[in-house]
Structure formats: C-alpha cells, structure tokens
Amino acid sequence: MSDIEREVRACAERAQDAAADLAPLSRAVKDEALLAMADALSAEAESIVRANTEDVERARAGGVSEAMIDRLTLTADRVGAIADAVRAIAELPDPVGEVVRGTVLPNGLELRQIRVPLGVIGIIYEGRPNVTADAAALCLKSGNAALLRGSSSAYSSNTRIVEVLRGALAKAGLPLDAVQLVPGSGRDSAQALMRARGLVDVLIPRGGGSLIQTVVRESTVPVIETGEGNCHVYVDSAADLDMALAIAVNSKTQRLSTCNTAETLLVHAEVADAFLPRAIAALRELGVTLHGDERVRAHDDAVVAATEEDWRTEYLSADLAVKVVDSLDDAVAHIRRYSTSHTEAIVTDSQAAARWFVSRVDSAAVMVNASTRFTDGGEFGFGAEIGISNQKLHARGPMGLQEMTSTKYVVTGEGHLR
C-alpha cells in the first residue's frame, strides 16, 4: 500500500466515525451548522478569491480555454452566491427519519421503513470550486460525511473552501471530519478513493463523460453515474413549428456546457422543408455550428457533414448534430441507439405521438413540449441537487436530498418469537 493510499484510507476511516455522529442529529442542529458554514463563506470571501486567483493564474499559464477558466473563476459575488446556496439547503426539509411506508403485520409486529443517510459519500469532480461547498452542504443536510476530491486545477480554491467549512463545523460543535478534502491532487489519490471499498459507501463522479467512465471502470466502491448528457430534441410531424423552434434554440443555447443541453436535433421529414431553414438561420445567428446529414445539408451546404461520431458526441459547445427522420419510430430508434439516457424531448400537438415517445424512450427524463434544460433539481422543485443520475439503480434523474439517503426497516414487537 502506497503512502497516499494509506492517507486516503485514514481519511475515509475518520469520515466513517463522523458519519456515525451525524446520523442521529436533528434538523435544527444540522441547519445551524449549515448557516454557520454560509456565514463563514461570506466572511472569508476575500481569502477564497485570493486562493482562487492562484488556480486561475496556473490555468492561464497552462493554456486552459477561457470557457474552462470561467467555470474555475470565483469572484466575491460568486462566493456570495455559493453562501446563499448553502443557506437555501438549510431551508429544505430533512429527509432523514422520514417514514417511507409502515404497517402492522398480522402477527402484531410494527414495521416501518425509514430514510437513513448513506454514510460516507465520496465525490470526484472537475474544475468547479462551487461544487465543494454545494456537495459538503448537501451531504451534511442528509446526514452524510463528505470526502471531496476536486480536480488539481482548483486545488488552492478547494483547500481554502474546505478550511472555511471545517472551521464553521468546529464552531457549531459538529465533527470536523464530516467534510474532508481527499489528500493529494494526483491521479493516485483519486484511484485510492475509488478502491476504498468498505470505507466509502458510494462514489459520485461529477464532470464529463471521460471522468465518469473512468470512475465506473476503476472503482470498487459502488458508483452513481451522473451527468453525461447526449440529449435529443425531436420535432414531430404534428409539431407547432414556432414552439419547436423556441424549444430547439433554448435547449441548445440557453447554456452550452451543461449536461441537460441538447446535442442532437431530429426533424420529421414531413416538416423538414418548413422547419429546417428557420432553425438553421436562428441557430447560426447564435453562433451554433450545425453538423447535419445529407437531407439537412440540402437546405444549406454550409452545414458540416455529420459523421457517425457526431451522433454519439456530447459537445458541451456551440455545436449541434441535426438529422431528418422519416417517422416517430425512426426518431425513437435513433435516440435509443445514441442516447446516454439523460433527457430527451418531443415537440408535438399529437397526444398519441407524445404517449408513444414517452413509453418508448428510456431516459431519466422525457420532456413533452418543453426544453431539455428543465432537467435540474432546482427546476424540479427539489431545491438543490448533487448531480443528475442517468442510471437505473437507487437514484435516477436529478438527485436531491432524498436520493442521498438509503432506508432501513425498524421492526417493533412485544417479545415476538418466530
């Protein structure tokens, strides 16, 4: 066992002890700690921005794109928004202890299934330092200890944010090790966290497809897959074309770098001649590069010829794959082949077509006459999310506080014997 692996496992052992102390805490105690964390973030905004400046300077020197630098950068206002997000989490209902179902069995035993924390949650994420505070707050509210492994690009920012959060925990009388930054910034520390089976209850990767698949392949700890979104918008033959244009443009351009942004536009052949010229013009005006099949390119030869890879790509950029399909079934078949099971949308005035699409498309969220950008914990009314799961076990779709719990059965008898 390497030194870094020993350090990571020791960190996880401390998190286990902290998780045991967090599990029975009342909502009032947890909320008080969350508010203390938020106040500390606000008070230490200057030192957090100063640490972040080190990360930004390293990123620029390393030739990192301006889009990625923007995601990395913290300002006083952004730190204030992070603190406000922690306060908002304090206002959410506490899922721990909620009775999922209960009954009295014929033999008189009282049976209750209640929500309990997962325990120790490891989170591996890329260069967004706001995730450090969000994840810590969500874990604390749901009674879990957080092991945070951010990217090396945000190491100074993450280190300072965790120092501030732990200081607030100490003042609130909660265990410091409820929030820990995983030691090290190299690949070996992430690998050690992935191999800490028995010490870490679940790993949640947040980032691009490469990060997610690496964690899935290499982890011996159970993983909740989140985030990878090759999302589709299908314009049906019965669509209101004005609505379809607005939804397609919003789904693609409202924000380019999120997992719920549309990456492929499918258009029924019966409306292609009426719809595609308008869509091409509107999207191009907003700076989107279109990658189309032959029937799309027939409307505009400036459209880039689409390859097989385009149908599979989560661009996270101002690019959109576009294809003409001959039927609803063809659209569904395309989605089932290339989708990452995140979010798909149909635009149609036909209830029959909508029902068919919803029943045949197997994704975490299916939109009918609405933008893919609505797949979000805040938009769904959950208040906050740790990520969006596109797998089927335990949690699917936006993961709010309830999805960060498991359950256990409490059985109460009066000397019952079997």
N, C-alpha and C positions, 0 to 999 in steps of 0.2 A: 504494500500500500504506500503510495507516494505521500509526501508531506501535505500537498494541497488536498488530497483525498481525505487524509486524517482531519484536516481543519474543517472541511465541509461536513464531514460526518459528525464532528463535535458540535458544529453549528446546528445541525439537524437534531441532535440529541437535546440541546438546550431548547430548541423550538418545541420538541415534544413535551418537555416539562412546562413550558409556558402555555402550550395548548391545553394541558390538563387544568391549569389555573384559570384560563379564560372561559372554559366550557360552562361553568355554573354561574358566571357573572350575570347580574341583572341588566336590563336595558339601560337603566339610569346610570349605572357605573360605566358602561361602555360609551354611552353618549357623552358623559362628562369628559372622558378621555379623548374622544373624537374632537370635541370642541376645544380642548386644550391643544390638541395637535394642530387644529386650524389656526388658532391664535398664535401658536409658535411659528408656523409657516409665515404668517403675515408679519410678525415681529422680526423674523430673520430673513426677510425678502432680499435685503441688500447683500448679505453673505451668500445666499443661494445664487443670486445673479452673478456675484463675483466668481464663485466656483464654476458656474456655467460658462463664463467667459473663457476659462481655461479650455474647456471642451470645444467650444466654438472655434477658438484660435487653432487648436490641433486639427480640427476637421478641415478648416480652410487650408491650412498648410499641407494637408494630405490630399487636397484636390476633390473633396467631397462636394457634390452638387448643391446648388443653392436651395433646391427643394428640400433636400435632406437636412441642410443646415437650419432651415426654417423650422422643421419639426424638432430639432435639437435645442433651439434657442429659447431661453427664458428671459422675460423682462419682469419688471416689478408688477406690471398689470397681469401678466400671465401667472406669476406666483400668487397674486391675489385671487385669480380665478381658480387656481388649484385649491387654495384655502376655502373658498366658497363651496367648491365641490365636496370637500370633506364635511363642511357644515351641513350640506344637503343630505349627505349619507346619514348624519346623526338624526335627521328628522324622519328617516324611513322607519317603517315597522320592523321590529326584531323578529326574524323567523324562528329563532331558537326556542324550543319548547312548544311550538305550535302543534296541536293535535291534528294529524293528517286524517286519521279515522279511529274510531273507538267503538267497542261493543261489549256486551256481557254475553259470554258463551253460555250454552245450555247448562253446563256444569257449575255456573256461578262465577267463573273466573272473569275478572275485568281485564279487557285487552285494550291497550292504547298504542298507537303508532305515533311517535313524536319526532319532530325535527331536531337534529343534533349537529354540531359542527363536524366538518370533515376531519379536522385535526391540524395537520401541518400541510400547508399548500405552498409548493414551490412555483414561482412564476419566472419564466425565462422570456425576456422581451428585448426589443430593439430600441433604437435611439430616441425614445420619447421620455424624458425625465418626469413628466407629469404622471406617467403610469406608476412611478414609485410611490407617490402619495395616494393615488387612487386605489391601487392594489392593497396597500397597507390598511387603508381605511375600510375597504370592503371586507377584508379578512377579519379585522378586529370586530366590526359590527356583527359579523356572522359567527364570531367566537373562535376563529381560526388563527393560528400562528402563521406568519408570512415569511418565507425565505425568498428574497428578491435577488434575481440575477439579471441585471440590466446589461446592455452592451458596453464594451470598453469605450466607445465613443462618448458615452455620457457618464463615465466613471466618477469624475470630480463632482458633477451635479448630484448624482445618486448618493454618493457618500455623504455630502453635506445634508441633503434632504433627510436621509435616514438618521443622521446625528440629531437633527432637529426633532424628528418624530420620537426618537427614543428619549430625548430629554423631556418631552411632554408626557410620555408614558410614565417616566420616573416621578414627575410631579403629581401625576394622577394616582400614583400608588399601584400601577399595574406592572407586570413583569416586563423588563426591558427586552427580553428575547422574544416577545410577541412579534417584533419587527426586526429582521436582521438582513443585512446585505451579505450575500454569499461571498466568502473570501475569494480573492483573486479576480483577475479580469481576462485571463486567457481561456482558451478552449478547454483546458484540463479541468478548470473549476466547474464549468457547465457540465462536462462529462461526469464529474464526481457527483454532482447533484442528480443527474439522470440515473445514476447507479445506486442511489441511497434508498433502495427498496427496504421497507420495514421501518425506516425512519421518517420518510416523506410519504404522505398518504396519496397525494396526487400532484401532477405537474400540469401547468397550463402554459403553453407557449403562445406568445403574442407577437406577431410580426408577419413577414412574408412567407410565401409557400416553402422556400428553401429552409428557413428556420424551423417551421412546423414539421416538415417531413424528416428533418434531421433528428428532432426530439422524438418523434414517433418511432423512427428506426432504431435509435440508440438507447432509448430509455428502458430500464427495467421497472421503473416506477409507473403506475397507471397514468395515462395521459388523456386529457380532454383536448381534442383538436379544435382550434379556433381560428377563424379569420380568413382563410384563403377563399377568395370570392370571385369565381368566374361567373358573374351574374348576367342574365339574359332579359331582354325586353322583346316580347313577341307582339307584333301588330297584326291582329286578326283581320280577315276579310270583312267582318262586321264592325270594325272599329270606327269610332268617331275620329277622323284624322286630325282635327285640331287638338283633341285631347291626346292622341297618340304622339303628336309632335312635342307637345309640352312635357309629357311623361318621359319620352326618349331623351330629350335635351336635359331635363332635370336629373334623370337617373345617371347620365354620363358626366355632366359638367358641374353639378352643384358643389361637388368636391371630388377631385380626381384620385386622391391617394388612399381612399378608404375601401374596406373590403365589401361594402354594400353598393359600390359604384358599378353601373352596368358596363360590361366589356364587350357584349355582343348584342346586335340588333337584328332580329329576324322579322321579315316583312312578307306577308302573304302575297302571292303573285297577282291576285285579283286587284289589289290596291297599290301595287308597286309603282305603276306609272304615275298615279296621282300623288303618292306619298313621298317617294324617294327624292325627287328633285327638291322638294321643300326641306326634307330632312338633311340632305347633303348641304344645301345652302346654309341652313341655320347652324349646323354643327361646324361647318368650315369657318363661318363667321366668328365662332367662339374658339377657334384655334385647334379644332379636333382633326386629326389625320384619320381618314377612313381607309380601312382595308376590306375590299369587297370582292365578291365572286364575280363571274363574268356578267351576270344579269344586272348586278349593281353597277359595274363599270360601263355598261352600255349606256347608262344615264350620264356618266361623267368620266372621261378617260383619265382625269387627274386622280381618281381613286386608286390607291395602291392595290395591286393584285394580291388577294389573300392567299395564304398558304395553309397547309394543314395545321401548322403550329399556331397560326392566328386564332383558330377556333378554340385552342387549349389555353390561351395566354390570359393571365390576369395582368393587364398592362400597368395599372396604377399610374397612368399617364394620360396625356391628351391623344389617345388612340382608341379606335373603336372598330371592331370587326362587324361587317354587315353582310347579310345573306338573304336572298329571296328563297322562300319555301313554297311548295305547291299546295300544302294543306296544313291543317292543325296538327294532324298526326305526324307530318314531317317535322314541324317545329318541335313537338314533344320528343321525337326520336333524336333530333339534334341536341336538345337540352340534356336528355338522359345520357347521351354519349360523352358530352364535353363538360357538363356542369360539375362544379365542386360541391354541389348540394347546399349552397348558401341561400341565395334568393333569386327567384325568377318572377317575371311579371307578364301578364297578358293584358292587352288593351282590346276590349270588345264590348259591343252592345248586346251580344247574344248570351243569355243565361246558360244555354245548353253548352256553348263553347267554353264558357268560364268554368262550369262544373266539370267538363271533361278535362280541361287543363289542370285544374286543382287536383282531381283524382289521379291523374297520370304522372304528374311531375313530383318527383320525390326529393324535395329540398326542405331545409329547415323553415323557410318562409316562402309563401307564394302570394304574390300581390295580384289583385284584380282591379284594373283601372287605377293604379297608384304607383308611385315611384319606388324603385328598389331602395332608395335612400332611407326609407322609413324603418328598415330592419335595424333597430337600435334600441338599447334598453331604455334610454330617456324617452324616445318617441313612443315606445310601447307602454309608457307609464310606470316602468319599474324603478325609476329614479336614478339608477346607475347600473353599470354592468362591468364585469371583469373581462368580457370578451363575447364573441358570438360563436357558439359551437355548431359545427356542421357535421357532427357525428350523431349517432342514434342512442348511445348508452348514457344513462344518468341525466344528461342535460342536452337540449337541442335548441338552437336559436340564441337570442340574447340571454346571457347568464346574469341574472340579478342575484339578490341575496339568497333567495330560496334555493337557487341552483348551487349555492356554495355550502349547502348542508346535505347531510345524509339523514337517515332515520334509524330509530331503534324501537323495539317493542318493549313496553313496560306491562308486565302481567302481574296482577294483584289478586291474591287469593286469601282464603281463611283456613290455612292448614290443608289445602287441597293436595291430594295424592293421586297418582295415576295408577 
